[in-house]
Each structure stands twice: as C-alpha cells, then as structure tokens.
Amino acid sequence: MNIIYYKQAVKVLEHMDYATKHRIKCGIESMPKGDIKKLRGHIELYRLRIGDWRILFSYIDNETVLIEKISTRGEVYKGV
C-alpha cells in the first residue's frame, strides 16, 4: 500500500517524541487493520484512532492512502 502525507501531517510527526511517532507510523502502515471509521457528513474521509491521536485520511485508489491530518482527539475535527 502506498502512503502519501500532506505537509501538515508531516510537520506534526516531526515534532512528536519517538515513542508516539513510532506508534502512529506502525498504525498507519498496518491499515486497514485498526479502529477505522468513516466520518459522518464526509463522502471520502475516514479516521484512524491510535490512543488519544486521530489520523484523518482518504483513499485515492485501492492501493493509495492520503494522510490528511494528524492531531489529538479534541483538535482533529475542528475545521473539517
């Protein structure tokens, strides 16, 4: 599976401590396993839950995932 990151998602990952970054990267790489749900009110947007962190993503095609936003539970849904 190909994974493409938006610039904002890369910036968030760069500022994380190693343990959290590792957990999130492992969660993203193991998709479609995990706690994934489709967001209500959005046609193509999904979320992956890893602890208190949320990853918003969409599928470009069957083999490509676009990571759009990574943030904490309270902040990720603002502006979506």
N, C-alpha and C positions, 0 to 999 in steps of 0.2 A: 504494500500500500504506500502510495506517495503522500507525503505530508507537506503542505505549504503553510507558512506562517505569515500573518500580517505583521507589519513593522511594530505595531503597538504590542502584540503578543511577545515578540522577541525582546522588546525593551523590558517587559515585566519579568521574563525569565532571566535576563541578565542581572537583575537586581535582587534575585532570591538567594537564600542560603543554599548550600549544596544539597542538603537532605531533601528540602522541599522541591527543588528543581528536579532532582532525580526521581522523586515520586510522581511528579506531574509528567515528566517525559516518558516514564515507564507506562503510565496510564494512557497517554496518547498513543504510544506505539502498540499497545495491546488492544486497541479498538478493533472490532466492535464489541469486545467484552467490556464489562464495567457498567456503572449506573448511568445509562444514556436515556434521555427522554427528549421527545420533540417539544419545542416551545409552543405554547398556545398563542395564536394570533400571528404566527410567522409560518410561511409556507415551507421554507427550506432550512430553518435554523434549529439546531439541536444543542443540548448541553450535556457535558460530561462532568460528574461530580467526583471530586477527589478530596475527601475531608471537608474543610471549610472553603476550598477553592472550587471555582466553576470555570469550565472551558466551553466557550460558545464556538460552534463550528458548523460547517455545511459541507455537503458532498458535491464536488464539482462533477464527478462521474463515479463509476463503480470502484475505481482504483485510486481516486484522489480525494483527500480531505483538506479543507481550507480552515485553519485555526484562525478565528477572527478576533477573539477576546479572551484574556485570562485575567481573572480578578477574584476577590473574595466574595463570599455569598451575598453580602449586603450591597456590594457595589456593582456587580457584573450586569444586573438587569437594568440599571439606570441608563437611559438614552437608547434603549433597544426598541 
